[in-house]
Amino acid sequence: MRAVTLALGAFLTAGYAPTVERTTRRGVAGVRDDLFTIAPGLDPDRVLTVGPHPGWEPRPGLELDAQLPVPWPESYLTTYHQHFAPWPFQVNASLLASHVRRHPESRDLVRPIAEALYDRLLEHTEQVGDARFVVYRFARRYEGVRVRAPWTSGLGNGAAISGLVALDHAFHDPRYLLTARELAAAYRVRGPSTEHLWFSLVADEGYLWFEEQPLDDPVQPVILNGHVTALTGLYYLWDRGGRDPEVHELLSAGLTAAAHYTPRFRVPGAANRYQLREPGHADYGPARTVRQQQVMYAMTGDRRFLRMRDLFAADMGIDPEAYPTPLA
């Protein structure tokens, strides 16, 4: 299938942003895959081993927003008027599960909060066939990328999956893993497309990329953080959700793309690039990039990730050993 190209000056000629294939095919057939053997039992984002939130206790009778250990971001509440965001969903799900692990007698008090949090997630998703997408119902410009409402995100689905695995670990409610599998199925729906929701694309040379802020444009932002957050969610679902070979295929293909594109994010002697569409845009949280390379090395044992961890760390004066990947 012919890859779509678009002359965007320095973005393409500098070799930063990959062009993408337009397709509506599903599945991961035909994409590059290094056939990684994935290490089990890791807890990349500490969703299963996070400590308790200091001072938090369930308070029966209050509505959800007043019960959460961590509030929704102020910008989501006041600017975007949306009482939901995927990353705080993951954090709150992890903290609720942590509380139950440490205080098993509180499970029946925490369960209604978890169920209300799950319902809030569902309110901010849309189903397409067997796939489910977290949907952002506002437009925004963020870190140099402008998206129009409504939009989806590989990061959003990944964070939601991680949070659902944490809830399943604590409450063993079959709905949580069922919904996580629907969210994982969305990674097989390819774009770019104006006909359906999407965030997965086949980039140049056949690499499968999970876009954080997908655009209706052949040249995507190519945001590393969103792609790795997607991989982390898929990892949790694979490791804790029955070792599904189809989830493993998505995870391995996504890790292959990460190994290929990660060197393009490096700026020797400085913070890494946040995205590749505008390669001059520095990452606002570069220490995260070092940690994520460590996570992918722990998952795969592939020394390409270890090498990039050390290079990013040296560029930014960060201790490369400061972010060990915990076991679940």
C-alpha positions as CSV (number, residue, x, y, z in Angstrom):
1,M,0.0,0.0,0.0
2,R,1.4,3.4,-1.0
3,A,2.4,5.7,1.8
4,V,1.0,9.2,1.6
5,T,3.6,11.9,1.4
6,L,3.2,15.6,1.9
7,A,5.8,18.3,1.5
8,L,6.1,20.1,4.9
9,G,9.4,21.7,4.5
10,A,11.9,21.0,7.2
11,F,9.8,18.5,9.0
12,L,10.2,15.9,6.3
13,T,13.5,16.9,4.7
14,A,15.1,16.9,8.1
15,G,14.0,13.3,8.5
16,Y,12.2,13.8,11.8
17,A,8.5,13.1,11.3
18,P,7.5,9.9,9.5
19,T,4.8,9.9,6.8
20,V,1.9,7.5,7.3
21,E,-0.2,5.0,5.3
22,R,-3.9,5.7,4.9
23,T,-5.8,2.5,5.5
24,T,-8.9,1.2,7.2
25,R,-7.6,-2.3,7.6
26,R,-7.6,-3.9,11.1
27,G,-5.0,-6.1,12.7
28,V,-1.3,-6.0,12.9
29,A,-0.5,-8.1,9.9
30,G,2.1,-6.4,7.6
31,V,3.7,-4.2,10.2
32,R,7.3,-4.6,11.4
33,D,7.8,-6.6,14.5
34,D,11.0,-7.7,16.2
35,L,9.1,-10.5,17.9
36,F,10.1,-9.5,21.4
37,T,9.9,-11.9,24.3
38,I,8.2,-9.9,26.9
39,A,9.2,-10.2,30.6
40,P,6.3,-10.8,32.9
41,G,5.6,-9.5,36.4
42,L,6.7,-5.9,36.0
43,D,4.9,-2.9,37.4
44,P,6.1,-0.1,35.0
45,D,3.8,2.7,36.4
46,R,3.5,1.3,39.9
47,V,-0.3,0.8,39.5
48,L,-0.1,-2.4,41.5
49,T,2.5,-1.4,44.1
50,V,1.9,2.3,44.7
51,G,1.8,3.3,48.3
52,P,-1.3,4.7,50.0
53,H,-2.4,8.3,49.6
54,P,-1.5,10.1,52.8
55,G,-4.6,10.7,54.9
56,W,-7.2,9.5,52.4
57,E,-10.2,7.5,53.7
58,P,-13.4,6.6,52.0
59,R,-16.3,8.9,52.9
60,P,-19.6,7.2,52.1
61,G,-22.4,9.3,50.8
62,L,-20.4,11.9,48.9
63,E,-20.4,12.3,45.1
64,L,-17.5,10.9,43.2
65,D,-15.4,14.1,42.7
66,A,-15.4,14.7,46.5
67,Q,-14.3,11.1,47.2
68,L,-11.3,10.9,44.9
69,P,-7.8,10.7,46.4
70,V,-6.5,13.0,43.6
71,P,-8.8,15.7,42.0
72,W,-9.3,16.1,38.3
73,P,-6.9,18.7,36.8
74,E,-8.1,22.2,37.3
75,S,-7.7,23.0,33.5
76,Y,-10.1,20.1,32.7
77,L,-12.7,21.4,35.1
78,T,-12.5,25.1,34.4
79,T,-11.2,25.4,30.8
80,Y,-12.4,22.2,29.2
81,H,-15.5,21.6,31.4
82,Q,-14.8,17.9,31.5
83,H,-14.8,16.0,34.8
84,F,-12.6,13.3,33.6
85,A,-9.0,12.8,32.4
86,P,-7.3,9.4,31.7
87,W,-4.1,9.9,33.6
88,P,-5.8,11.0,36.8
89,F,-8.2,8.1,36.3
90,Q,-5.2,5.7,36.3
91,V,-3.7,7.4,39.4
92,N,-7.0,7.3,41.3
93,A,-7.7,3.7,40.4
94,S,-4.2,2.8,41.6
95,L,-4.7,4.6,44.9
96,L,-8.1,3.0,45.5
97,A,-6.6,-0.4,44.8
98,S,-3.7,0.4,47.1
99,H,-6.0,1.4,49.9
100,V,-7.9,-1.9,49.6
101,R,-4.6,-3.9,49.6
102,R,-3.5,-2.3,52.8
103,H,-7.0,-2.2,54.5
104,P,-8.9,-5.3,53.2
105,E,-11.7,-4.5,55.6
106,S,-12.4,-1.3,53.7
107,R,-13.2,-3.1,50.4
108,D,-17.0,-2.7,50.7
109,L,-16.6,1.0,51.4
110,V,-14.2,1.6,48.5
111,R,-16.0,-0.5,46.0
112,P,-18.8,2.1,45.3
113,I,-16.1,4.7,44.6
114,A,-14.4,2.4,42.2
115,E,-17.6,1.6,40.5
116,A,-18.5,5.3,40.2
117,L,-15.0,6.0,38.8
118,Y,-15.5,3.2,36.2
119,D,-18.9,4.7,35.2
120,R,-17.2,8.1,34.8
121,L,-14.7,6.5,32.4
122,L,-17.5,4.9,30.4
123,E,-19.2,8.3,30.0
124,H,-16.1,9.5,28.3
125,T,-15.7,6.7,25.8
126,E,-17.3,5.7,22.5
127,Q,-17.6,2.2,21.1
128,V,-16.7,1.3,17.5
129,G,-17.5,-2.3,16.9
130,D,-15.6,-4.3,19.4
131,A,-13.3,-1.4,20.1
132,R,-13.7,1.4,22.7
133,F,-12.0,4.8,22.6
134,V,-11.5,7.3,25.3
135,V,-12.9,10.5,23.8
136,Y,-11.8,14.1,24.6
137,R,-14.8,16.4,23.9
138,F,-12.9,19.7,23.6
139,A,-10.4,21.3,21.3
140,R,-7.0,22.4,22.6
141,R,-3.5,23.4,21.7
142,Y,-1.0,21.5,23.8
143,E,2.8,21.4,23.5
144,G,2.7,22.8,20.0
145,V,-0.1,20.5,18.7
146,R,-3.7,21.7,18.0
147,V,-6.5,19.2,17.9
148,R,-10.1,19.6,17.1
149,A,-13.0,18.2,19.2
150,P,-13.7,15.4,19.6
151,W,-10.3,13.6,19.6
152,T,-8.9,10.4,20.8
153,S,-5.5,9.4,22.1
154,G,-3.3,6.3,22.4
155,L,-2.2,7.7,25.7
156,G,-5.8,8.0,26.9
157,N,-6.6,4.4,26.2
158,G,-3.3,3.2,27.7
159,A,-3.8,5.1,30.9
160,A,-7.4,3.9,31.2
161,I,-6.3,0.2,30.6
162,S,-3.7,0.5,33.4
163,G,-6.2,1.9,35.8
164,L,-8.7,-0.8,35.0
165,V,-6.1,-3.5,35.6
166,A,-5.5,-2.0,39.0
167,L,-9.2,-2.0,39.8
168,D,-9.5,-5.6,38.7
169,H,-6.6,-6.5,40.9
170,A,-8.4,-5.1,43.9
171,F,-12.0,-5.9,43.2
172,H,-12.1,-8.8,40.7
173,D,-15.0,-7.3,38.9
174,P,-15.2,-8.9,35.4
175,R,-16.3,-5.6,33.8
176,Y,-13.0,-4.0,34.4
177,L,-10.9,-6.4,32.3
178,L,-13.7,-6.7,29.7
179,T,-13.6,-2.9,29.2
180,A,-9.8,-3.0,29.2
181,R,-9.9,-5.5,26.3
182,E,-12.3,-3.2,24.4
183,L,-9.9,-0.3,24.9
184,A,-7.0,-2.5,23.7
185,A,-9.0,-3.5,20.5
186,A,-8.9,0.2,19.6
187,Y,-5.2,-0.1,18.9
188,R,-6.1,-2.3,15.9
189,V,-8.2,0.4,14.3
190,R,-5.9,2.3,11.9
191,G,-5.9,5.8,10.6
192,P,-5.6,8.5,9.6
193,S,-9.3,8.6,8.8
194,T,-12.1,11.2,8.9
195,E,-14.6,8.3,8.9
196,H,-14.0,6.7,12.3
197,L,-12.1,7.2,15.5
198,W,-8.5,6.2,15.5
199,F,-5.0,6.8,17.0
200,S,-3.0,3.9,15.5
201,L,-1.2,4.3,12.2
202,V,1.4,2.6,10.0
203,A,4.3,4.9,9.6
204,D,7.0,4.8,7.0
205,E,8.8,1.5,6.6
206,G,5.8,-0.3,8.2
207,Y,6.1,0.7,11.9
208,L,3.0,0.7,14.0
209,W,2.7,3.9,16.0
210,F,0.1,4.8,18.7
211,E,-0.4,8.6,18.4
212,E,-1.1,10.7,21.5
213,Q,-2.8,13.6,19.6
214,P,-3.9,12.3,16.2
215,L,-4.4,14.8,13.4
216,D,-6.2,14.6,10.0
217,D,-2.9,15.0,8.3
218,P,-0.4,12.6,6.8
219,V,2.3,14.0,9.1
220,Q,1.5,13.3,12.7
221,P,3.0,14.8,15.9
222,V,4.7,11.5,16.8
223,I,4.7,12.0,20.6
224,L,6.9,9.5,22.4
225,N,5.2,9.8,25.8
226,G,1.8,8.9,24.4
227,H,3.2,5.9,22.5
228,V,5.0,4.5,25.6
229,T,1.9,5.1,27.8
230,A,0.0,3.0,25.3
231,L,2.6,0.3,25.5
232,T,2.4,0.4,29.3
233,G,-1.3,-0.1,29.3
234,L,-1.0,-3.0,26.8
235,Y,1.7,-4.5,29.0
236,Y,-0.5,-4.5,32.1
237,L,-3.4,-6.1,30.2
238,W,-1.2,-8.8,28.7
239,D,0.5,-9.6,32.0
240,R,-2.5,-9.5,34.2
241,G,-5.3,-10.3,31.7
242,G,-4.5,-13.8,30.6
243,R,-1.4,-13.3,28.4
244,D,-3.6,-12.8,25.3
245,P,-1.4,-13.4,22.2
246,E,-3.2,-10.6,20.3
247,V,-2.3,-8.1,23.0
248,H,1.2,-9.4,22.9
249,E,1.3,-8.8,19.1
250,L,0.3,-5.1,19.6
251,L,2.8,-4.7,22.4
252,S,5.7,-6.2,20.4
253,A,4.9,-4.2,17.3
254,G,4.6,-1.0,19.3
255,L,7.9,-1.7,21.1
256,T,9.5,-2.3,17.7
257,A,8.4,1.1,16.5
258,A,9.6,2.7,19.7
259,A,13.1,1.2,19.2
260,H,13.2,2.5,15.7
261,Y,12.0,6.1,16.3
262,T,13.4,6.9,19.8
263,P,16.8,8.1,18.5
264,R,15.0,10.8,16.5
265,F,13.8,12.4,19.8
266,R,17.4,12.9,21.1
267,V,19.0,16.4,21.2
268,P,22.6,15.8,22.3
269,G,23.4,17.9,25.4
270,A,19.8,19.0,25.9
271,A,16.3,17.9,26.8
272,N,14.7,15.5,24.3
273,R,12.2,16.5,21.7
274,Y,8.5,16.3,22.8
275,Q,7.3,15.5,19.3
276,L,8.6,15.2,15.8
277,R,6.2,17.3,13.8
278,E,7.9,20.4,15.3
279,P,11.3,19.0,16.3
280,G,12.4,22.2,17.9
281,H,9.8,21.7,20.7
282,A,11.6,20.5,23.9
283,D,9.9,18.0,26.2
284,Y,8.5,19.6,29.4
285,G,9.2,16.4,31.4
286,P,12.5,14.9,30.1
287,A,13.2,12.8,33.2
288,R,10.1,10.8,32.1
289,T,11.9,9.9,28.9
290,V,14.8,8.3,30.8
291,R,12.4,6.3,32.9
292,Q,10.4,5.1,29.9
293,Q,13.5,3.8,28.2
294,Q,14.3,1.9,31.4
295,V,10.7,0.5,31.3
296,M,11.0,-0.7,27.7
297,Y,14.4,-2.3,28.5
298,A,12.9,-4.1,31.5
299,M,10.1,-5.4,29.3
300,T,12.3,-6.6,26.4
301,G,15.9,-6.9,27.5
302,D,16.8,-5.1,24.3
303,R,19.9,-3.1,24.8
304,R,18.8,-0.4,22.3
305,F,16.5,0.9,25.0
306,L,19.3,0.7,27.6
307,R,21.6,2.7,25.3
308,M,19.0,5.4,24.7
309,R,18.3,5.5,28.4
310,D,21.9,6.3,29.1
311,L,22.2,8.8,26.2
312,F,19.1,10.7,27.3
313,A,20.3,10.7,30.9
314,A,23.8,12.0,30.0
315,D,22.3,14.7,27.8
316,M,20.2,16.0,30.7
317,G,22.5,15.2,33.7
318,I,20.1,12.6,35.1
319,D,21.2,9.5,37.0
320,P,20.3,6.6,34.6
321,E,19.9,4.2,37.5
322,A,17.4,6.4,39.3
323,Y,14.3,4.8,37.8
324,P,14.3,1.0,38.4
325,T,11.3,-0.8,37.1
326,P,9.5,-2.4,40.1
327,L,8.0,-5.9,40.2
328,A,4.3,-6.3,40.7
